[in-house]
Amino acid sequence: MEENLKFLLSASGFELERVKTALADNGIPNDSKPQKRSYSAKAVTGVDNSEQDIYVAESDYEKAYDLCVGIGAIRIEGEETTILEDTDKPAEEEFEEMSPQKRTAVRIVSAILFILIAAAVIFGVDSITGWIKGLFG
């Protein structure tokens, strides 16, 4: 890498990897150095979460800066961020309040259904076990 390095940004964890990958994919050589007094639990988690400074060659700085602005790693002061709404997202459901009598009835029916399903599973396993025992005895 060239000797004339220029500071681009500081990042850690996933953001650090995302920026470094974007730079490499666009042919911009980069180097990262851990910040002083930056601690990481890499020995425990296996992931280096320490804050690191990313440097690029002075000749590639403008391209790298524009790329980082484009992917959202660098935010320009005074510029509003617009979030596009996802049209595939289902509408939020609205639930009506249940009366205490209705809530009690739903709980009783749910308990009875749970007991019936548990009994069906137990009797089914018992009959399958009896059938298998009949094959060998």
C-alpha positions, 0 to 999 in steps of 0.5 A: 500500500502507498505511504501517503495514507489518509484517514477515512473513518472509524468503525467496528464490528460488522460496519468495519467489515462492510466498509472494508469489503465495499472498498475492496470490491471497488478496487480501493486498497485500504488499511485498518489500524486499531485505535489506542486504548480500544478493547475487544473481547475477541478471545471470548467471542471470536469477533473483534469488536474494537474500534478501528481507523480505516485509511486509504491512499490519498489518490483514492480518498475522493472515490472512497469517501463518495463510496462510504457516503453512498453506502451510509457509512459516512453521513454528511452533516445537514443532509436529511436521511430518508427511509424508504418504506417497504411496500411488501411489509404487511399492514400492522394488525389491530386487535380489539380488546376482549371482554373478561368473559370472552377471555375466560372462555378462550382460556378454557377452550385452549386448555381443553384443546391442549389436554385433548392433543396431549392425550392423542399424542400419548395414546398414539405413541402407546398404540405404536409401541404396542404394535412394535412389541407385537411384531417381536413377541 
